[in-house]
């Protein structure tokens, strides 16, 4: 799974340019990687911790972003023909 995540992030960097993407990839203890013995409370606690640690970066980089107007490339009529 780590390889898939790294591959997807590498593609993202290729499309957006290095330094224009962030990857939230906290380290996971070996005990959490064993799915048959994983405790959901431990997984949620680890996710919450790393989410809080990333929060200032997220706010600085993305909080002021406002989306542009969405204009579809095709109308519904175009897709029905």
N, CA, C and O of each residue as an XYZ file, in Angstrom:
324
protein
N       0.825     -1.190      0.000
C       0.000      0.000      0.000
C       0.870      1.255      0.000
O       0.491      2.272     -0.581
N       2.014      1.191      0.637
C       2.898      2.357      0.667
C       3.385      2.691     -0.741
O       3.516      3.861     -1.100
N       3.650      1.659     -1.530
C       4.108      1.874     -2.898
C       3.058      2.557     -3.747
O       3.379      3.429     -4.555
N       1.803      2.170     -3.571
C       0.720      2.808     -4.324
C       0.578      4.275     -3.938
O       0.391      5.137     -4.797
N       0.667      4.549     -2.642
C       0.560      5.926     -2.167
C       1.693      6.789     -2.686
O       1.479      7.928     -3.102
N       2.912      6.236     -2.661
C       4.066      6.979     -3.157
C       3.946      7.216     -4.664
O       4.276      8.296     -5.154
N       3.473      6.203     -5.394
C       3.282      6.365     -6.837
C       2.274      7.450     -7.160
O       2.499      8.261     -8.058
N       1.169      7.470     -6.438
C       0.139      8.491     -6.666
C       0.679      9.879     -6.343
O       0.406     10.841     -7.061
N       1.449      9.977     -5.255
C       2.005     11.278     -4.889
C       3.038     11.740     -5.917
O       3.100     12.926     -6.240
N       3.836     10.825     -6.425
C       4.824     11.170     -7.443
C       4.130     11.689     -8.701
O       4.597     12.648     -9.316
N       3.024     11.064     -9.085
C       2.261     11.555    -10.234
C       1.712     12.952     -9.954
O       1.725     13.814    -10.833
N       1.237     13.171     -8.745
C       0.721     14.476     -8.358
C       1.803     15.538     -8.480
O       1.567     16.616     -9.026
N       3.002     15.227     -7.966
C       4.110     16.172     -8.080
C       4.485     16.424     -9.541
O       4.835     17.543     -9.914
N       4.411     15.393    -10.348
C       4.721     15.553    -11.766
C       3.730     16.513    -12.434
O       4.123     17.338    -13.260
N       2.466     16.404    -12.081
C       1.441     17.256    -12.683
C       1.446     18.674    -12.119
O       1.234     19.637    -12.856
N       1.686     18.805    -10.825
C       1.594     20.114    -10.173
C       2.940     20.794     -9.970
O       2.997     22.003     -9.747
N       4.021     20.027    -10.046
C       5.355     20.556     -9.774
C       5.759     20.268     -8.340
O       4.936     20.287     -7.425
N       7.044     20.002     -8.167
C       7.550     19.721     -6.804
C       7.314     20.915     -5.899
O       7.486     22.064     -6.305
N       6.924     20.633     -4.688
C       6.660     21.691     -3.724
C       5.249     22.239     -3.778
O       4.890     23.097     -2.973
N       4.440     21.757     -4.715
C       3.064     22.243     -4.841
C       2.051     21.218     -4.355
O       0.851     21.376     -4.582
N       2.517     20.182     -3.697
C       1.620     19.149     -3.168
C       2.139     18.717     -1.806
O       3.337     18.802     -1.536
N       1.259     18.266     -0.970
C       1.624     17.773      0.351
C       1.136     16.348      0.493
O       0.062     15.990      0.011
N       1.938     15.542      1.161
C       1.555     14.156      1.420
C       1.543     13.940      2.918
O       2.572     14.055      3.583
N       0.392     13.633      3.435
C       0.249     13.310      4.849
C       0.489     11.817      4.981
O      -0.382     11.015      4.647
N       1.661     11.441      5.466
C       2.068     10.045      5.518
C       2.743      9.764      6.861
O       3.961      9.593      6.920
N       1.954      9.716      7.944
C       2.566      9.505      9.256
C       3.131      8.095      9.382
O       2.620      7.159      8.767
N       4.182      7.944     10.177
C       4.736      6.610     10.401
C       3.741      5.760     11.190
O       3.051      6.259     12.079
N       3.679      4.516     10.868
C       2.774      3.593     11.568
C       3.595      2.513     12.251
O       4.419      1.863     11.606
N       3.385      2.310     13.547
C       4.089      1.230     14.234
C       3.736     -0.120     13.607
O       2.635     -0.300     13.088
N       4.646     -1.037     13.657
C       4.440     -2.363     13.071
C       3.163     -3.013     13.602
O       2.481     -3.724     12.863
N       2.834     -2.779     14.865
C       1.641     -3.403     15.445
C       0.350     -2.925     14.776
O      -0.629     -3.670     14.728
N       0.337     -1.697     14.261
C      -0.860     -1.188     13.607
C      -1.010     -1.722     12.187
O      -2.099     -1.662     11.617
N       0.065     -2.241     11.615
C       0.026     -2.735     10.242
C      -0.607     -4.117     10.134
O      -0.968     -4.544      9.038
N      -0.743     -4.805     11.227
C      -1.342     -6.138     11.216
C      -2.856     -5.976     11.300
O      -3.407     -5.742     12.376
N      -3.513     -6.101     10.169
C      -4.939     -5.811     10.106
C      -5.784     -6.738     10.974
O      -6.847     -6.333     11.445
N      -5.338     -7.960     11.193
C      -6.140     -8.868     12.002
C      -6.059     -8.547     13.489
O      -6.881     -9.038     14.262
N      -5.097     -7.741     13.909
C      -4.988     -7.373     15.322
C      -5.098     -5.863     15.528
O      -4.863     -5.375     16.634
N      -5.448     -5.126     14.490
C      -5.527     -3.665     14.593
C      -6.709     -3.257     15.463
O      -7.792     -3.837     15.378
N      -6.485     -2.267     16.287
C      -7.538     -1.715     17.140
C      -7.965     -0.377     16.520
O      -7.145      0.529     16.374
N      -9.220     -0.257     16.166
C      -9.689      0.952     15.485
C      -9.463      2.202     16.331
O      -9.249      3.282     15.780
N      -9.506      2.079     17.651
C      -9.273      3.251     18.507
C      -7.836      3.749     18.354
O      -7.592      4.955     18.315
N      -6.886      2.810     18.267
C      -5.488      3.208     18.063
C      -5.300      3.875     16.706
O      -4.598      4.880     16.593
N      -5.926      3.314     15.686
C      -5.814      3.889     14.347
C      -6.408      5.291     14.292
O      -5.819      6.195     13.700
N      -7.570      5.472     14.907
C      -8.211      6.793     14.916
C      -7.399      7.800     15.715
O      -7.291      8.962     15.324
N      -6.826      7.362     16.833
C      -6.006      8.260     17.645
C      -4.764      8.704     16.875
O      -4.395      9.878     16.920
N      -4.122      7.783     16.174
C      -2.937      8.138     15.382
C      -3.315      9.094     14.257
O      -2.601     10.064     14.000
N      -4.422      8.829     13.589
C      -4.870      9.706     12.501
C      -5.191     11.101     13.037
O      -4.837     12.095     12.403
N      -5.849     11.192     14.180
C      -6.199     12.485     14.761
C      -4.943     13.265     15.142
O      -4.865     14.474     14.920
N      -3.962     12.571     15.714
C      -2.714     13.230     16.106
C      -2.017     13.844     14.897
O      -1.637     15.014     14.930
N      -1.848     13.078     13.845
C      -1.134     13.570     12.675
C      -1.951     14.617     11.908
O      -1.383     15.506     11.273
N      -3.263     14.513     11.968
C      -4.112     15.526     11.357
C      -3.939     16.869     12.067
O      -3.858     17.911     11.416
N      -3.883     16.844     13.401
C      -3.666     18.080     14.156
C      -2.291     18.666     13.853
O      -2.140     19.885     13.768
N      -1.286     17.804     13.690
C       0.066     18.286     13.401
C       0.123     18.948     12.021
O       0.875     19.904     11.832
N      -0.653     18.458     11.064
C      -0.655     19.007      9.705
C      -1.576     20.217      9.570
O      -1.473     20.968      8.600
N      -2.456     20.408     10.515
C      -3.470     21.453     10.426
C      -2.912     22.853     10.164
O      -3.472     23.559      9.325
N      -1.837     23.297     10.836
C      -1.315     24.641     10.530
C      -0.846     24.780      9.076
O      -1.058     25.821      8.455
N      -0.218     23.750      8.540
C       0.225     23.789      7.146
C      -0.976     23.864      6.220
O      -0.978     24.628      5.255
N      -1.997     23.072      6.515
C      -3.213     23.081      5.703
C      -3.846     24.474      5.713
O      -4.207     25.012      4.667
N      -3.971     25.040      6.900
C      -4.597     26.360      7.008
C      -3.799     27.414      6.243
O      -4.378     28.250      5.550
N      -2.473     27.376      6.368
C      -1.627     28.361      5.699
C      -1.702     28.244      4.175
O      -1.735     29.253      3.471
N      -1.728     27.017      3.674
C      -1.667     26.798      2.236
C      -3.027     26.826      1.535
O      -3.127     27.258      0.387
N      -4.074     26.365      2.228
C      -5.336     26.129      1.530
C      -6.544     26.879      2.072
O      -7.537     27.006      1.355
N      -6.510     27.377      3.290
C      -7.714     27.949      3.907
C      -8.231     29.180      3.167
O      -9.439     29.417      3.140
N      -7.343     29.962      2.570
C      -7.797     31.183      1.899
C      -8.210     30.934      0.444
O      -8.633     31.858     -0.251
N      -8.087     29.701     -0.006
C      -8.417     29.385     -1.405
C      -9.910     29.529     -1.666
O     -10.740     29.077     -0.878
N     -10.234     30.161     -2.776
C     -11.624     30.241     -3.202
C     -11.719     29.624     -4.579
O     -10.925     29.935     -5.467
N     -12.673     28.766     -4.749
C     -12.807     28.067     -6.024
C     -13.272     29.028     -7.098
O     -13.973     30.006     -6.838
N     -12.858     28.716     -8.305
C     -13.313     29.487     -9.449
C     -14.671     28.982     -9.908
O     -15.151     27.949     -9.442
N     -15.274     29.707    -10.809
C     -16.568     29.302    -11.345
C     -16.399     28.018    -12.156
O     -15.479     27.918    -12.968
N     -17.266     27.048    -11.948
C     -17.208     25.780    -12.676
C     -18.004     25.885    -13.967
O     -19.183     26.240    -13.961
N     -17.345     25.571    -15.065
C     -18.007     25.528    -16.362
C     -17.767     24.145    -16.948
O     -16.627     23.814    -17.275
N     -18.797     23.333    -17.088
C     -18.595     21.985    -17.626
C     -18.132     22.044    -19.083
O     -18.476     22.965    -19.824
N     -17.347     21.047    -19.471
C     -16.870     20.976    -20.851
C     -17.968     20.518    -21.796
O     -17.949     20.858    -22.979
N     -18.924     19.751    -21.288
C     -20.012     19.233    -22.100
C     -21.332     19.526    -21.400
O     -21.421     19.514    -20.172
N     -22.340     19.784    -22.198
C     -23.667     19.933    -21.607
C     -24.300     18.554    -21.491
O     -23.840     17.607    -22.129
N     -25.326     18.434    -20.703
C     -26.025     17.150    -20.552
C     -26.532     16.672    -21.918
O     -26.515     15.475    -22.206
N     -26.975     17.596    -22.740
C     -27.478     17.245    -24.058
C     -26.361     16.599    -24.897
O     -26.618     15.642    -25.627
N     -25.134     17.111    -24.799
C     -24.003     16.558    -25.547
C     -23.746     15.106    -25.179
O     -23.390     14.310    -26.048
N     -23.916     14.743    -23.922
C     -23.603     13.383    -23.472
C     -24.688     12.389    -23.865
O     -24.443     11.183    -23.884
N     -25.889     12.881    -24.181
C     -26.992     11.981    -24.545
C     -27.008     11.646    -26.034
O     -27.687     10.708    -26.453
N     -26.277     12.392    -26.816
C     -26.299     12.161    -28.276
C     -25.365     11.039    -28.667
O     -25.257     10.710    -29.848
